[in-house]
Amino acid sequence: VERRGAAVKMRVTFEQAIDLLGEGKVVAVPTETVYGLAARLDRPAAIEEIFALKRRPKINPLIIHISDRSDCNLFVTSFPPDFDRLAASFWPGPLTCILPVNAAVPSVVRAGLSTAGFRIPSHPLTRELLKHTGPLVMPSANLSGRPSSTRADHVEEDFGAAFPVLEGGVCARGVESTIVLHRNEKWEIVRLGSLSPESFVPVLGYRPAVISKEDKEKPICPGQLFRHYAPRAHLILGDSLKREEAPFILGFRERSYGGSARVMVLGSLFSAEEVAENLYAALRQLDVEG
């Protein structure tokens, strides 16, 4: 327990996180993309609590985080072509694969679908944690619709200072995993994320198409609802608002911005990775500033 002023912050140890998860509690856990709200796959009450904590619709499925490729064998009924090549190239890392599963995956985790998403995170602390706990469901540690948490303090902004957090530093990737699904004889991207479509070309020999959900379709993976990862602040993209009218500008290091606006620097125009790492923190800071 860490005291800062009047607030008491619950930063749990690695051993405490294992114990809490085993007791059926929810713990915020770091990954290389964003912090997640973790619950053991075999603790149904904790999984239900995740939906309640996040105010997350039950039609929005959860991703299963595993420590090793072989863990998939417990749940997956068949593996699509090139799955092993994807796993060998991008696991551990920010890739989630949607695969057909058996009844060992609780219905609430997969939102009643016949598929579920799997990934192996690359954060060393979380990979070690998974070896002790077994598979964890771990949606992003934020209220549904809000920007994801890339720092422990962000988790506390949404869930309170007393919420148990396994501290893992600032998330290096800063943007959720890319989610892929195999259909129509090819892999498709059903949620854009940390891995660009181009990064799959050396592995698959083609650039996966990016497929968006039709309005009336049920989500097949996280991130497909109409509003996601958004701040309360009203954002306008590009130059459609005169700069002198904007109280804040989210900008880039190499550009200069006139007027009296306060500029919040996302990073370099030439480093998508730096911008991704800072994006959610900047969106959250806009709300802090009112």
Buried (B, 14 or more C-beta within 10 A) or exposed (E): EEEEEEEEBBBBEEEBBBBBBBEBBBBBBBBBBBBBBBBBBBBBEBBBBBBEBBEBEEEBBBBBBBBEBEBBEBBBEEBBEBBEEBBEBBBBBBBBBBBBBEEEBBEBBBBEBEBBBBBBBBBEBBBEBBEBBBBBBBBBBBBBBBBBBBBBBBBBBBBEBEBBBBBBEBBBBBBBBBBBBBEEEBBBBBBBBBBEBEBBEEBBEEEBEEBEBEEEEEBBBBBBBEEBBEBEBEEEEEEEEEEEEBEBBBBBBEEEEEEEBEBBBBBEEEEEBBBBBBBBBBBBBBEEEE
